[in-house]
């Protein structure tokens, strides 16, 4: 079947595809956050395990992004697969940096003004990603930090280069049948 635009789907097909997209995004996000919150980051040797984890994290991000782009190119509805790619990439990106901050905080407790927990590292990463700054009012509990972080994710505009790459892959996929063989 050739790729179709969202506008070409019937209401039933659109509803089905949107639900599928939401479940894929939620499923991957829950899995990524579950992995992030269950990985231990204390008592790591900075020159050993932490560096290995960083390299493995970068490689995993690149592999997952490559697989997601490939999925867009082969998709029946590439625009929705592009949306999935953006969400999954954002969650991976945020968790990768949060784990880095957590590792360096546990390695040297003076790295930040507080020793970071999983939740506070996630908060710091999202606030940094959102470039909202750190004013006089700041969240002090993990629950407040998670709530602020969720709000910032909704407000932030995703990284332009990744968004353009995903949109390009989606458009390329939609136009692949129009090109002569």
N, C-alpha and C positions, 0 to 999 in steps of 0.2 A: 504494500500500500504506500502511496506517495505521501509525503508530509503535508499536513494541513494547518492552516492558520486557525487561531481561536475563533475568529469571526465565521469560519466555515462550518463550525460544529453546530449540531442541533442542540436545543436546550438540554435534552437528556444526556447527550454525549458530553456537553460542556460541564454539566453538573457532575457526571461520573469522573471526568478527567480532573476537575478541580478538587474533588474529594480525594482522588488518588494522589494528587500533588500535595495536598495538605497532610495526608497520612504519611507520605514518604518524608516530607520535611520534618514532621513531628517525630517520626520513628528514628530518623538519623540524628536529630537534635537530642532526643532523650538518650540515645545510645552514646553519643559523643560526650554529653555532660555526665552520664553515669561513669564512663571510663575516666574522665577528668577527676570527678569527685572520689573515685575509689583508688586511684593511683597514689601510692605513698611518695611523698617528696621530702621527708625528713631523713636525716642521717645519710645523705648521698655524698659520695666523694665528688667534689667539684670537678676534678680533672678526669674522673672516670665515668661513673654512671650518668651524671648530669649532662656531660658533653655528648655521650652516646645517645641519650634520650633526645637531645636537641637535634642531632643529625638525623636520627630516625624520624622525629617529628616533621622536619623539613622534607625529607624524602616521602613520608606518608602523605603529606599535604600535596606534594607535586604529583604523586601517583593518583591520589583520589581526584584531584582537579583534572588530570588527563583523562581518567575514566569517565568523569562527569561530562567533559566536553565531547568525548566520543559518543556518549549516550545522547547528547543533544543532536549530534550529526545523524544519528540513526533513528531518531524519535519520530513517532507518528504525529505528535503535537510538540514541535521543538520549542515553542515559546514557553510552555509550561515546564519542560525539562530545564530550560534556561533559568526559570524562577527557582526551581529546586536547587540548581547548581549554585545560585547566588546565596540562598539560605544556608545550605550545607557548608559552603566555603566560608561564609561569615562565622558560623559556629566553630568550625575548625580553626580559623584564624584567631578568634578570640580565646579559645581554649589553649591553643599553642602558646600565645604570649602570656596568658595567665599562669601556665605551668612554668614558663621561664622565670617570671617574677617570683613565683612560689619557691622555685629551686634556689634562686640567688638570695631570697630572704631567709631561707632555712640554712643556707651555707654561711651567711654572715648576717646576724640579726640586726646589725646597724645599717644595712642597705636601705631600709625604709624606716620611717619613724615608728612603725609598729611591726611586729613579726606578723607576716601575712598568713591567713588561713586560706583554704581553698576558696571560700566565699569572698573574702576581702581581696584576694588576688584577682578573682574574676571581676569584682567591682572596679578595682584600679584599672584593669585592662579596658573595660568598657568605657569608663570615664575618659581615659586617655584616648581611646579610639574615637569617641564622640567629640573630642577637643572642647569639652565644656568647662574645663579648668577646675580648680579646687579653691572655692571661696571660703568665706567665714563660716558658712553653714555646711556641715558635712555629716554624712550618715555615720553613726558610731556602732550600730549593731549589724550583725550579718544579715538579718532579715531586711532592715532598712536599706542596706547596700544592694541586696538582690532586687528589691523593688525599684530603687533608683536606676540600677543597671538595666532592668527590663524596659523602663521608660526611655532610657537613652538609646537602646537598640531600636525602639520604634521611631525615634526622632532622627536617627543618623542616616545620612545618605551613604550608601555603600561605596567602597573604593572604585573610583571611576575606571581605572584600567581593567579591573576584573569584570566590571559590569559591561564595558565595551566589548571585551573578548567574548563574553557569554552571548551578548546580543548579536555580535558578528557571527558566531557559530550557529545561532538560531536562524538568522537571515540566510546564511549560506546553505543550511539544511533545507529551508523552504524553497530556495531557488535551484536546488540540485537537479530537479527534473527538467528545468527550463534550459539547461545547458546542453549543447550538442555532444553526442558521445564520440 
